[in-house]
């Protein structure tokens, strides 16, 4: 059985079901796929809200990363959080913070996660090294709808990642200044600049 896919909102309920019970839907290219869950369930969201109340009973600016799995999305958000909420940071600064965090985390086989990420063989169709993959991660986390809205969880906690370019330098911030999910609207790069390497800031220094 299959279902036409119009937006992520239309298949949220399907994505919450066990994999064996999810029906196929069509992505924007017309291909049939089993939808992945990119949102927090109501129970998960309520848990985060309770944690925020515990950490800040007087209602201060508290952010809890909605990404739990030990993947690049989680560590990218962690890095921007540690560097300072609502502050702009150059790519190299953010990259080195991600490296610092991931160097202290290992998988179940004992492999250091940063080394795995850094040494991952580039895909044939993109040829991106670890810098290129990080650049793509930032823009990927700005997706709030369509097939794979990786930034949906951020929007649920009233946050997003903003990107700007200044004289060839890409800058990023974790924006938590929103009062509701409906207000969330990431600052993005013009289409022609997305995914490009910034001219003045990527170094081979590891």
C-alpha positions as CSV (number, residue, x, y, z in Angstrom):
1,X,0.0,0.0,0.0
2,X,1.3,3.5,-0.8
3,X,0.3,7.1,-0.2
4,X,1.1,10.3,-2.0
5,X,3.4,12.5,-0.1
6,X,2.5,16.2,0.0
7,X,4.5,17.5,3.1
8,X,6.2,16.1,6.2
9,X,3.2,17.2,8.3
10,X,1.0,14.9,6.3
11,X,3.1,11.8,7.1
12,X,4.1,12.5,10.7
13,X,1.7,9.9,12.1
14,X,3.0,7.3,9.7
15,X,6.6,7.9,10.7
16,X,5.8,7.3,14.4
17,X,4.7,3.8,13.7
18,X,7.1,0.8,13.9
19,X,9.1,0.3,10.7
20,X,7.2,-2.8,9.9
21,X,3.9,-0.9,9.9
22,X,4.9,2.2,7.9
23,X,3.5,2.5,4.4
24,X,5.5,3.7,1.5
25,X,5.1,7.3,0.3
26,X,6.4,9.2,-2.6
27,X,9.2,11.7,-2.2
28,X,9.5,15.0,-4.2
29,X,11.2,13.0,-7.0
30,X,8.4,10.5,-7.2
31,X,10.3,7.7,-5.6
32,X,8.6,5.4,-3.1
33,X,10.2,5.4,0.3
34,X,9.5,4.4,3.9
35,X,9.3,7.7,5.7
36,X,11.8,8.5,8.5
37,X,10.8,10.2,11.7
38,X,12.3,13.7,12.0
39,X,10.2,15.1,14.8
40,X,9.9,14.8,18.5
41,X,6.9,12.9,19.7
42,X,4.6,14.7,22.1
43,X,6.1,12.6,25.0
44,X,9.6,13.6,24.0
45,X,8.7,17.2,23.7
46,X,7.0,17.3,27.1
47,X,10.1,15.6,28.7
48,X,12.3,18.4,27.2
49,X,10.0,21.1,28.5
50,X,10.1,19.5,32.0
51,X,13.9,19.5,31.9
52,X,13.9,23.2,31.0
53,X,11.7,24.0,33.9
54,X,14.0,22.1,36.3
55,X,17.1,23.8,34.9
56,X,15.6,27.2,34.9
57,X,12.6,27.5,37.3
58,X,12.4,31.3,36.8
59,X,12.2,31.0,33.0
60,X,15.7,31.9,31.8
61,X,17.2,31.1,28.4
62,X,17.7,27.4,28.6
63,X,18.4,25.2,25.6
64,X,18.2,21.4,25.5
65,X,19.5,19.7,22.3
66,X,16.6,17.7,20.8
67,X,19.0,15.4,19.0
68,X,19.8,12.4,21.1
69,X,21.6,10.0,18.8
70,X,25.4,10.3,18.6
71,X,25.5,11.7,15.1
72,X,26.8,14.8,13.4
73,X,23.5,16.7,13.8
74,X,23.7,16.3,17.6
75,X,27.4,17.4,17.8
76,X,26.9,20.3,15.4
77,X,24.1,21.7,17.7
78,X,26.2,20.9,20.8
79,X,29.1,22.9,19.4
80,X,27.0,26.0,18.6
81,X,25.4,25.7,22.0
82,X,28.7,25.6,23.8
83,X,30.1,28.4,21.8
84,X,27.2,30.6,22.8
85,X,23.5,30.8,22.0
86,X,22.5,33.5,19.5
87,X,26.1,34.4,18.7
88,X,27.8,34.2,15.3
89,X,30.8,32.0,14.9
90,X,33.1,31.4,11.9
91,X,33.2,27.9,10.3
92,X,36.7,27.1,11.6
93,X,35.7,27.9,15.2
94,X,32.6,25.7,15.0
95,X,34.5,22.9,13.2
96,X,37.2,22.8,15.9
97,X,34.6,22.7,18.6
98,X,32.8,19.8,16.9
99,X,36.2,18.1,16.7
100,X,36.8,18.7,20.4
101,X,33.5,17.2,21.3
102,X,33.6,14.2,19.0
103,X,37.2,13.4,19.9
104,X,35.9,12.6,23.4
105,X,33.1,10.3,22.2
106,X,33.6,6.7,21.1
107,X,31.2,4.2,19.4
108,X,30.5,0.8,20.8
109,X,33.5,-0.7,19.1
110,X,35.8,1.9,20.8
111,X,36.4,4.0,17.7
112,X,36.8,7.8,18.2
113,X,33.8,9.4,16.4
114,X,35.8,12.4,15.1
115,X,38.4,10.1,13.5
116,X,35.6,8.1,11.8
117,X,34.0,11.2,10.5
118,X,37.2,12.8,9.4
119,X,38.5,9.7,7.6
120,X,35.2,8.7,6.0
121,X,35.7,8.1,2.3
122,X,34.0,10.8,0.1
123,X,30.9,9.7,-1.8
124,X,31.5,9.3,-5.5
125,X,28.7,11.7,-6.4
126,X,29.8,14.6,-4.1
127,X,33.6,14.1,-3.5
128,X,33.2,16.0,-0.2
129,X,35.8,15.7,2.5
130,X,35.0,16.3,6.2
131,X,34.9,20.0,5.7
132,X,32.5,19.7,2.8
133,X,30.3,17.3,4.8
134,X,30.2,19.8,7.8
135,X,29.2,22.6,5.5
136,X,26.3,20.5,4.2
137,X,25.3,19.6,7.7
138,X,24.6,23.2,8.5
139,X,22.3,23.7,5.5
140,X,20.7,20.3,6.1
141,X,19.7,21.3,9.6
142,X,17.8,24.3,8.2
143,X,15.3,22.0,6.5
144,X,11.9,22.3,8.2
145,X,9.7,20.4,5.7
146,X,9.6,18.2,2.6
147,X,11.2,14.8,2.4
148,X,13.8,14.9,5.2
149,X,13.3,17.9,7.5
150,X,16.4,17.4,9.6
151,X,15.8,20.8,11.3
152,X,12.3,20.0,12.4
153,X,13.3,18.9,15.9
154,X,15.1,22.2,16.4
155,X,12.0,24.1,15.3
156,X,10.0,22.2,17.9
157,X,12.1,23.6,20.7
158,X,11.8,27.1,19.1
159,X,15.3,27.2,17.6
160,X,17.1,27.0,14.3
161,X,20.6,27.4,12.8
162,X,21.2,30.7,10.9
163,X,23.9,31.1,8.2
164,X,25.4,34.2,6.8
165,X,28.4,35.0,4.5
166,X,30.6,38.0,4.9
167,X,33.6,38.6,2.6
168,X,33.9,34.9,1.8
169,X,33.5,33.8,5.4
170,X,30.6,31.7,6.5
171,X,29.2,32.3,9.9
172,X,26.8,30.3,12.0
173,X,24.6,30.7,15.1
174,X,22.1,28.7,17.1
175,X,19.1,31.1,17.2
176,X,16.8,30.5,20.2
177,X,15.0,33.9,20.2
178,X,11.7,32.5,19.0
179,X,8.6,32.3,21.2
180,X,6.9,29.5,19.2
181,X,7.6,27.0,16.5
182,X,5.5,29.0,14.0
183,X,8.0,31.9,14.3
184,X,11.0,29.8,13.4
185,X,12.5,30.9,10.1
186,X,16.2,30.3,9.5
187,X,18.5,32.9,7.9
188,X,19.9,31.0,4.8
189,X,22.4,31.6,2.1
190,X,21.4,32.4,-1.4
191,X,21.0,29.3,-3.5
192,X,24.2,29.8,-5.5
193,X,26.3,29.9,-2.3
194,X,24.9,26.9,-0.5
195,X,27.4,24.0,-0.3
196,X,30.3,26.1,-1.6
197,X,33.6,26.2,0.4
198,X,34.1,29.7,1.9
199,X,37.0,31.4,0.2
200,X,38.8,32.7,3.3
201,X,38.3,30.2,6.1
202,X,38.9,26.5,5.4
203,X,42.3,25.4,6.4
204,X,44.0,22.0,6.1
205,X,45.0,22.3,9.7
206,X,43.4,19.5,11.7
